Amino acid sequence: MPARATKRGAARTPLHHDCDVLVCGASFAGLAVARELEGTGARVLMVDRYEVGERQTSACAAPTGWLENLGLGPSIRQTFGDLVFHTPYTTLRFRLPWTFSTFDYPELCALLRAQSPSAHFETAKVEGINRAGSAGPHSVETDRGELRAPLVVDGLGWRRVLGAGANVQPPEARLSRGLEVHPWGTGQDLEIWIDPRYVRAGYSWSFPADGELRVGVGSFEPRDHVRDPTERLAGDLGLDAVRYQGNWIPHRLRPAVEGGVFFVGDSAGHCLPLTAEGIRTAFYFGLACGRALREVVAGRQDRAGALSDYGAFSAGHRWKFESMLGVQHLVGRVGRRRAMTPALRLMSTPRFVRWAFEHYLAIAPPGFVFEDGRSSPAGRAPVAAAAA
């Protein structure tokens, strides 16, 4: 778990800056945006409340193909070809058509940050925005001063800080909630529990990461607390409940453009319902946003056109997100019933697993990394889907 490194007190000097692109948020989505702007000559400033790689908020796992294609392979800690499901009545093993990997968050962020060396980074808490007219620069207010840029990206997470109007906060907001502990230990499988003993609508997990286990509970119902069931799951596995981390998780797509601002990652709801997988979608939409911004920097598009194109790209995925949200609601209703076990048995056939997981990966395919014609940072060939 990363130690707090953010500047405090006298180190937080006044900050006033003009730039071409201001990226608010420097985790998966924000770093992907900055990556796409490297080499354009744009003056890019990234700001985040924390240092890059300082604050992990997820189990940190993603399809291996995405990590390899982005040149992030050195951060991988374990790779898995199977997914094991537990219900109160049985255990089933799914052989995946592609592999999934857990990774080290600080190392991954450092690797991705290194792909945008010309972008400047500062720690600052973003507090709001004064929006410009049709073409002028926006003014973003931070706890260190005012930052101005004509192109502004909100990758700050589910709070959607730069959104217009009052944002609905949990538990009223359409958010899931998750909590996990990180005991030392080893494991060979990615494990999922669909078991009402831990959560009535949601699931629990154990993700091994080379000497560490990431064990947690996620609830689709934001009013249901998850600390007690997380500690109960850890106890049932014979593990210590130590090194806690948790977060709210969007499970509904939101507008990716609003008031002249680009939204990406959790701030746009770019987190898949049902599975709560938001890392590869943050990469995916972050790359798409960065490419739209690159067109503006190159003079091939104006801001309004880039907002329209990127907004349409995100909205074009709505039916996929809504379909998965429908399955999430179904699991929330039947997960407490014995019928879930025969349903999982039917879905565990090799043919169905391949069909389902190939379609699932295609929502945000790893080959998208290369769709702009650029090569891998590590010079590797594209990985469409890592073999299981």
N, C-alpha and C positions, 0 to 999 in steps of 0.2 A: 504494500500500500504506500502511495507517495506521501512524503512529508510536506507540510505546508511551506511554500517558498515565496509566496506573494509578498511584495513590498508593503511595508507598513510604516506608519508614523512619518518621520522626517524624510524617509526615502520616497514617499509619494509626493514628488514635486509637482508644481502646476504643469499642465499639459494643454497646449493649444497647437493645433496642427491643421494644415490644409493638405488634402491629398486628392488623387483621382478616384480611388476606390477605398472605402472604409468597410472592413469586414469586422463586424461585432460578434465575437465568439470565436475561440480558437481551439475547438475540439474537432471531431471528425468532419463535420460539414464545412466549417470555416476554413480549416486547413486544406480541404479539397478545392474550395473556391480559389484560395491563394495559389495553389499549385497550378491551376489552369491559367493564371495571369502571369506566370513567370515567363520572361523573355519578351513581353509585350512593350516594355518601357514604361508601363504605368506606375505611378507612385501609389503603392498599396500599403495601407496601415491596417494591422490587425490589433484589436484590443480585446482583452478578456479580464474578468475579475481575478483570475488565477493565472499562474504561469503555465506555459504549454506543458501538458502532460501531468499537471499537478493533481487534478481532481477526477478520479475514476468514479463513474456512477452506474456502471453496468457490469455484467458478467464477462464482457469483453471476449466475444466469440463471433466469428463471421465465416462465410464460405471461403475455403482456402483459395479458390480462384481469384477472388477479389484482393486478398492480401498479396498473393504472388504477382498479379498483374500491376498492382500499384507499387511494386518494389518494396513491400513491407514484410517479406518473408522472414528476415532475421528476428522479428518480434514474436514469431509463432512459438508457443510453448508445448502444445500437444495437438495432434491431428486425429480425427475420428471418422471412420467410415460407417459406423452404426449409430442408431438412436434407440435407446431402451425406454419403453413406456411401462410404468407401473400403475395399476389400478388396485382397489382393495381386494380384487379377486384373482388377478393374474399378472404376469409380466410378459411383455412381448418385445421382440427385437426387430427393428426395421433396418435392413441393409440399404444405405443411401446410394443414389447414383452419382453423387459427388461428395467430397469431404468437407468437413467443418473443422475449424481450428480455434482454439483459445490462444490469446496473445497477451503480451505484457503492454499495458496501456502507456506508461511513460516512454518506453522504447519505440512503440509504434508512432506516437505523436512526434517524437524526435526525428524519426525517419521521414515522416511526411512533411514536417516543418523544413527539413533540409532540402526539400524539393522546391521551395520558394525562398531562396536566400536573399533575394533583393527586397522582399517584403519586410517592412519594419514592424516590430511588435512592442506593445506597451501594456502593462497591467493597469486597468482602470475599470471601474464599475459603471456600466452604461445605465443612465437614468431616464432618458427620454429623447425626443426629437422635435425640432422645429422644422417643418417641411417647407421645401422651396416651391417655387412656381414650376412651370412646365419644363424648364431646362436648368435652372440655377442650382447651386449646391445646397444640400440639406445641412442643417446644423444639429449635431448630436451632442447632448449634454452628458458629461460624465462627472464622477466625483473629483476629477483632477482638472476639469476645464472643458472647453468647447472644441469639438472636432468638426471640420467642414469637408464635405465631399459631394459631388454630383451623383455618385453611385454608392449606395449604402446597402449592405447586406446584414440582415438579422439572422444570426446563427446561434442565438443565445439560449435556446432551449424552450421548453413548454410554456414559459411565462409570456412569450411573445412580447417582449419589452417595447419594441418599436411599433406595435400594432396601434391602429386608430381606436379611440374609445376605451372604455373600461373593459379589461379582460376578466372573464369569469374565472374564479379561482377554485381549487378543490375545497371541499368534496363536490361542489355543484358542477364543476367542469367535467367534460367527457374525457376522463383520464383513468388509466389503471394505476395501481401503485405496487411497488416492488421493494423488497428488502432482502439483503443477503449478508451472510457472514463468510469470513475467509479463514477457516482453520487450516493449519498445516496438515498435509496428508497427500495420499496418492490415490489414483483411480484409473481405470482403463476405459470407461464408457461415459458418454453423455447420457444422463438419466433425467427423465421427466416423470413426475407423479401427477396423475389426475385423480385426486383423492380428497373427498370432503372432510377427512380428518384434519387436513391442513388448511384448505380453502374451499369455500362452497362454490365459487365461480371463479375459476382461474386454474393455475397449475403451480407445481413446485419443481425445483431442479437441483442437480449437482453437476457442475462442470469442472473437471480436473484441469489443472494448469501447471504440470511439472513441479510437484512438491507443494502445491496449494490447491485446496478445493473451494469452489465458489458455490455455496449452498444457499438457496433462497426460496421465497414464496412471492408470487405475483397474483394480485386480485383484480379482476375486471370491474369489481364494484368498489369505487373509491371510498365508500364509507366503512368498508371492512378493514380492520386493522390487521397488520401482517407480522408484527414483532413476535407475539406469542407463538404463532404457528411456525415461524422461521426457527425459533429456539427449540420448538418441539421436534421439528424435522431433524435438526442437527443432533439433538439428544437421541433420537431413534436410530441415527446412523453412527452413534458412538463418537460424535465430534464435539469439540468445544465451540460455543457460540462466541466468537471473538472477531474483532476487526469488522465492524458493521459498516455497510454503505447501503443507501437506498435512494429512490427517486420516484417522481411521478412520471408516467409514461403515456404519451398521447395515443389514442386509438381511433382518431378520426382525422381525415385529411382536411386542412384548412387552406384558405387562399394563399398562394405562393407569392403574390404581389398585392400590395395595398399602399395607397398614398405615396406612390413613387419609390417604395422600398421593396427589395427582394428578400424573401423569407426562405429559409432552407433548413433542413433537419427537423428537429422536434418543434421549432417555432412554426413550421408549416404543416405539422402533423405527419411528417415523413417517417412514420414508424408503423410497421405492418401490424394490423390488428391480429388477434389470436396468438401469434408467436411473440409479439413485442420486440421483433427484430428491427432495430433502428440504425445499426452501424453501416451496413452496406447501402441502405437507402440514403443515409446521410452522405456517403461517398458519391452515390449515383446522382442525386439531385444537386450536390455540391459541384460536381464536375459540370453538370448541365448549366447551372447558374454561372459558373466561371466562364464557360464558353460563350454564353450570351453576353456577359460583360466584356469579353475579349473582342467581340464584334463592335462594341461601342468604342473601345479604346482604339481600335484600328480604323475607325471612321467609316465602317461599312454599315453601321446601324446607329440610330439615335436611341436615347434612353427609353422613350415611349415604345419604340419598336421592340427593344430588348425585353422590356417588362411584359409586353404582349406575348412575345414568343415563349419566354420562360414560363409565364403564367399558364399558357395553353399546354405546354409540355407537361407541367405538373398536373393540371386538371385532366389531361388525357389518361391519367392513371386512376382516376376516381373510381371507375367501375371495379377495378381490381381490388382496391382498398375496401370498397363497400361490400364486395363479395366475401372478403375475408372477415369483415366485421359481422356479416350475417352468420358465418360459421362460429365466430366468437360467441354471439348471442346463443346459438344452438348449444355449444359446449357448456355455456353458463347454465342452461336449463337442464340438460341431461347428464351433466358431469356427476351429479349426486345419485344417479340411478344405475341399477345393475345393467341396464341396456348398453351402457358405454362399453363394457367389456366385449360383447359380441361385435359391436360396431368396429372397435379397434382391431379385432381379429380379422374381419373382412378387409379392412384397410391395410393389413400387414402383408398381403400377398405381394410378391415381387413385382408383378405387372402394375398393380395399383400404386405401389410405393414409387416406382420409377416415373410413372405418369404424373403423379401428384407433385413430387419433389422437383422434377424437371420444369413443370409449369410454375412452381413456386419460385425457383431460381430465376426464371425468365421475367419475373416482375421487375427485377433490377439485375440484369445479367452481367457477369464479370467482363465480358467482351466489350462492354460500353467504354471501358478505360481507353480502348484503342480506336473508337469510332471517329475521333478527330484526326486520325492518321499519324499520331505520335507513337513512338515506341515506348516500351517499358523503361522506367528509370534504371533498372538493372540490366537492360539489354536482352531480357528473356522474350521468348515467343509468347503470344497471348495464350492464356488458359481459359478455355470456354467453360469447362466444368471439370475440376480435378477428379480423377478416377478414384473410386472407392477401393 
